[in-house]
Amino acid sequence: MIQRYSPRASTTGDPDAPATEQDALLQWLEAAFAHWETSFPLEEPLQSELRRLRPLAAKLASSDPDFLVAGRHPLHQILDTLQLAAVGWQLRLGRVGESLRKQLSTAVEEAVACLDVQKPDLTGLCARVAAAAERDLARAARMAQRTIETEQGRARAAEAKRLAADMINAELEKSMVPPRIGEFLKGDWYESAQLVLLKFGAESEQWAKMTETTRTLLDSLQPIEDEDGPERRQHLFETVSRLPREIKRWLLSVQHLSEAMEDATRRVGFAHMQVLRRQPLELELADPIPVAAQETRDTANAALESIEPGQWFCVEKDEGNPLRVQLVSRTEGTGELLFANQAGIRVFQQSFEEFAGLLERGRVSTLDSGASFSRSLAWAAGIESTADLDTLLGEEVVRARQAEEQRQREEQARLQQQLEQAERLEREQQAAEQLRLQTAETAGREPEREQTPAELEELEREQREAAELQREWDEALRRKQEREAGQAPPPNAIPVSAVGQTDRGPGSAGGPESSASRSGSAAAAPELNLLMGTWLGFHDGDTPLLAKLAVHDREQDIYIFVNRSGIKMRQLNSQELLALMASGMVDVLETRSSFRDEISRAKRQSEDQA
Amino acid sequence: MPEEQRRHLRLPVESTVFIELVSPGVGSATAGKVAVCKTLDVSRGGLRVSLEHELVVGAILQIGVELPQQEETLYLAGEVRWCLANAAPEQGWSAGFALLNAGNSDIDSWHSLLIEMEY
């Protein structure tokens, strides 16, 4: 194939036949391309798109000496970068992957145009491709980090729930309790225990104290027997006077609800009164808090030893439905692997065993990337390892390579040192915080009670919002992928690219034509066919944004996007919006608007109430 | 604002208004939150309502208005310009909406009807 495009070899003999040296070059290139496509495959049509660069490569191989050194020529670097950026690309990504596809097509077009140039300069194109890829990879990495944090938040919350239940159940198993106290322990106290764990951790002094308070509470509720000496009564008096304060301190879940707080101490106080007056107290063995059985997972799986975050895989969980996914997180403690797609959005999570099973069944293949084309060029020249390279290049080059490796090791060590320093600093800050709390306690003050629940609420709120955002993204993308996979479009789905059509009234989705009269003059810019209430996903900034179209003012040519509560999040004119859509920075996630249905429902409710 | 400075005449028309306080999230099967309330007065450029909920000033909300003797609900987009608690706490809140010139809303019909009512 390459031979067809090779320059003529000599001025004598058959003008169409390449010379021997060039023949060897072309064979080398042919072998390199074949190896590249086999060892570093991309999904179609990207693979075919890149194949268009073979003629240019053939031309450069025979005319530019730099091309003969793997990794040196800008075209090598362009192909390396494009493969790296596109390794996770799949047609099923739809608009999320559209931006990359366009970038790749544009880069190929620009490179192909160099065929007609005597001395093509690909350096500029190489820099542009590298910058775009770096931007995309950084964005995906940020998204993946959010995904990881959301999962970590979920895991922490689940662990806190389990530990809190274990602690309370262990105490309930040892002692009988009045039913109302049992109810309290399994309600507000259980929730507060989870918050203490989330805030301070299972190894903290705070958690140990809360556990101790739980034990003391249950112990204080056991009736005074005749054989008990005066010490027991004295001890109980002391406990009774101290306990309400301790309970209030740890009752984080209701610190903002004074009524609930008072109710808790009233229940305990009432029970104590009965114990001290030696009145009969109804006691029962409370049922434990239900806890989901903890799965014991084999985290020492030999097949997974070489798997590390950052690696790409082609996973065929369902027959004929391969997914290109990147391992973004590997949690040894829980034995979980978290995978994301090219955009950094969560695709699935699997246990070590499940993934090892897929590996065993041959449903997983590694997708290699990084200097891929350069490596294929080296491979085609018979260099498959650094040892091969050293033999070929001689001592001087080996020394240079070793020096570079040493430099990289030193850089790695420096980064590791910085990381350790940051961790040490964080530990010191945590210790200082604990000390501050202890000091406040010793001084007889409540350790900033007002702040603790507020901070915890904030943490919980953020986690909820992150989880909700992730869920909405997942759901919206799933629906979009279903639509794009050729399933029947929803009745209100309208092609995003359709322009110049007339909008319908707000809340008219799926319903009869609105009585809306048309207002304003047609704007000069092409009109996007977006219904009021359409949800868009913006990912042109550091943080992805979900927003709903609230107003399209045709006269002023502005689109105003708001959040669920109507707060303005974004304002764009049609040109800006079109540009973002064209570059794949905006996804139309849902064209549904349920306002009309909501009104019908509200009317029915009003009529029922009337 | 003095009456003479207003761009449009305020008409003391009581009509039922539906305001979407919170819309359903993307992909959410759960309903949003719609407030049902009454207008205190209306004009071509806006409306004043009395409702049980406090509104966030600056929020842009979808509104459905049922004017007297009109069969069709008019769908509009409005920006909350102000929201004040009524004198007695149990009487809720009063809020003023500026209607926005939203393409594909019923703002033109609203203008026509209000002009008729002004005469």
Interface residues (C-beta under 8 A of the other chain):
Chain A: E468 R471 E472 E475 A476 R478 R479 T502 D503 R504 G505 P506 G507 S508 S514 S515 A516 S517 R518 S519 G520 L531 M532 G533 W535 L546 K548 A550 V551 H552 D553 R554 E555 Q556 I560 V562 R564 S565 G566 I567 K568 L589 E590 S594 F595 R596 E598 I599 R601 A602 K603 Q605 S606
Chain B: F18 E20 L21 V22 S23 P24 G25 V26 G27 S28 A31 G32 V34 V36 V56 G58 A59 I60 L61 Q62 G64 E72 T73 L74 Y75 L76 A77 V80 L100 N101 A102 G103 N104 S105 D106 I107 D108 S109 S112
